[in-house]
Amino acid sequence: METTIFLQAALTGDRIHPAAPRHPTAIAEAALAAVDAGAQPVHVHAFDDAGRETLDGAACAKVLRAIRALS
């Protein structure tokens, strides 16, 4: 039987950590590095200008555009 490995990178996680990326460009660079290291899906969160997690459409769009620009 063949073993399948599924590696997901959760870049911004569920805890505040100073090493976690918060800016769209930094998130995109970390996402690319994770994929290059073998991750298949990459889970990210968007942040507002104050560094707080947000679901604001504009903030989410900035993160997605930054990731797509590096893809």
KOLDRENVEX-674998 format. One line per 8 residues: number of its first residue (from 1); their letters; for each residue x, z, y of N, C-alpha, C. Coordinates in Angstrom, 3 decimals, decimal comma. Example, Ala and Ser with C-alpha at 12.3 -4.5 7.8 and 13.67 -1.06 7.14 Angstrom:
2
1) as) 13,190/7,800/-5,690/12,300/7,800/-4,500/13,200/7,800/-3,300; 12,850/7,080/-2,250/13,670/7,140/-1,060/12,900/7,870/0,030;
***
This chain:
71
1) mettiflq) 0,845/0,000/-1,179/0,000/0,000/0,000/0,892/0,000/1,244; 0,543/-0,854/2,172/1,286/-0,950/3,426/0,803/0,113/4,404; 1,729/0,752/5,074/1,399/1,766/6,071/1,385/1,119/7,448; 0,331/1,361/8,196/0,228/0,858/9,562/0,458/2,017/10,524; 1,339/1,788/11,460/1,609/2,809/12,471/0,966/2,387/13,778; 0,236/3,295/14,368/-0,459/3,055/15,626/0,105/4,028/16,651; 0,819/3,501/17,621/1,454/4,345/18,631/0,783/4,119/19,975; 0,176/5,169/20,506/-0,446/5,092/21,825/0,361/5,940/22,802;
9) aaltgdri) 0,601/5,396/23,979/1,285/6,145/25,032/0,254/6,621/26,049; 0,199/7,914/26,274/-0,672/8,496/27,290/0,235/8,935/28,442; 0,418/8,052/29,392/1,423/8,257/30,434/1,119/9,369/31,413; -0,141/9,556/31,724/-0,471/10,534/32,743/-1,181/11,742/32,159; -1,447/11,725/30,882/-1,919/12,874/30,117/-3,010/13,707/30,741; -3,157/14,918/30,218/-4,212/15,800/30,708/-3,656/17,041/31,406; -2,330/17,045/31,646/-1,703/18,165/32,343/-0,885/17,635/33,505; -0,735/18,446/34,517/0,098/18,055/35,651/1,548/18,341/35,295;
17) hpaaprhp) 2,364/17,329/35,362/3,792/17,476/35,074/4,555/16,670/36,118; 5,631/17,211/36,659/6,350/16,507/37,723/6,961/15,174/37,292; 7,166/14,977/36,006/7,753/13,722/35,532/6,709/12,646/35,282; 5,437/13,003/35,289/4,378/12,019/35,043/4,228/11,107/36,255; 4,147/9,792/36,032/4,005/8,867/37,163/2,655/9,033/37,851; 2,649/8,898/39,170/1,407/9,028/39,942/1,124/7,786/40,789; 2,132/7,046/41,176/1,979/5,859/42,012/1,743/4,637/41,110; 0,886/3,705/41,520/0,603/2,535/40,678/1,852/1,807/40,166;
25) taiaeaal) 2,847/1,627/40,999/4,063/0,937/40,565/4,789/1,743/39,493; 4,886/3,046/39,681/5,559/3,900/38,695/4,783/3,924/37,379; 3,456/3,945/37,457/2,627/3,908/36,252/2,851/2,587/35,522; 2,878/1,474/36,267/3,087/0,163/35,658/4,455/0,066/34,986; 5,477/0,572/35,646/6,828/0,533/35,065/6,897/1,370/33,791; 6,250/2,536/33,802/6,227/3,391/32,614/5,417/2,735/31,498; 4,332/2,053/31,851/3,523/1,352/30,844/4,336/0,247/30,180; 5,050/-0,524/30,960/5,885/-1,588/30,413/6,966/-1,015/29,495;
33) aavdagaq) 7,588/0,073/29,907/8,618/0,707/29,077/8,022/1,217/27,768; 6,810/1,760/27,825/6,155/2,253/26,618/5,856/1,115/25,651; 5,367/-0,007/26,172/5,094/-1,173/25,324/6,387/-1,711/24,739; 7,425/-1,776/25,548/8,732/-2,235/25,059/9,263/-1,319/23,953; 8,875/-0,044/23,986/9,319/0,917/22,984/8,427/0,923/21,738; 7,340/0,137/21,771/6,506/0,012/20,583/5,077/0,484/20,707; 4,684/1,005/21,851/3,294/1,433/22,019/2,391/0,206/22,048; 1,227/0,341/21,451/0,268/-0,760/21,499/-0,727/-0,540/22,627;
41) pvhvhafd) -1,563/0,490/22,603/-2,348/0,763/23,798/-1,599/1,743/24,692; -1,863/1,636/25,970/-1,282/2,566/26,941/-2,440/3,160/27,741; -2,541/4,474/27,720/-3,623/5,194/28,394/-3,092/5,702/29,729; -3,766/5,344/30,806/-3,329/5,770/32,138/-4,505/6,316/32,941; -4,189/7,076/33,953/-5,166/7,569/34,922/-4,718/7,103/36,296; -5,675/6,951/37,191/-5,355/6,576/38,577/-5,335/7,833/39,438; -4,588/7,753/40,541/-4,463/8,889/41,454/-4,690/8,425/42,877; -5,236/9,323/43,701/-5,453/8,983/45,105/-4,153/9,201/45,888;
49) dagretld) -4,210/8,974/47,184/-3,014/9,097/48,023/-2,461/10,515/48,080; -3,294/11,507/47,759/-2,856/12,903/47,756/-2,315/13,327/46,392; -2,316/12,385/45,432/-1,799/12,697/44,099/-2,800/13,335/43,160; -4,080/13,301/43,535/-5,132/13,853/42,676/-5,730/12,752/41,815; -6,010/13,089/40,575/-6,623/12,130/39,663/-7,976/11,693/40,218; -8,276/10,397/40,068/-9,529/9,868/40,609/-10,049/8,724/39,755; -11,362/8,515/39,829/-11,998/7,354/39,210/-12,419/6,336/40,270; -11,959/6,535/41,485/-12,268/5,615/42,576/-11,879/4,189/42,178;
57) gaacakvl) -12,784/3,257/42,369/-12,555/1,878/41,955/-11,321/1,245/42,565; -11,062/1,508/43,836/-9,901/0,917/44,502/-8,602/1,465/43,917; -8,563/2,755/43,649/-7,359/3,359/43,064/-7,120/2,833/41,654; -8,183/2,741/40,870/-8,056/2,203/39,505/-7,604/0,750/39,544; -8,138/-0,014/40,475/-7,754/-1,421/40,602/-6,276/-1,567/40,943; -5,768/-0,688/41,810/-4,340/-0,745/42,163/-3,462/-0,544/40,933; -3,844/0,411/40,072/-3,070/0,668/38,856/-3,144/-0,539/37,922; -4,331/-1,065/37,709/-4,482/-2,215/36,819/-3,732/-3,443/37,346;
65) rairals) -3,813/-3,682/38,642/-3,092/-4,832/39,227/-1,583/-4,654/39,072; -1,080/-3,445/39,263/0,354/-3,195/39,123/0,803/-3,431/37,690; -0,003/-2,990/36,734/0,337/-3,195/35,315/0,313/-4,682/34,983; -0,725/-5,358/35,409/-0,842/-6,797/35,126/0,288/-7,597/35,770; 0,748/-7,177/36,928/1,823/-7,894/37,627/3,135/-7,842/36,837; 3,328/-6,785/36,058/4,545/-6,654/35,262/4,407/-7,225/33,850; 3,186/-7,561/33,479/2,947/-8,065/32,112/3,370/-9,500/31,953;
***
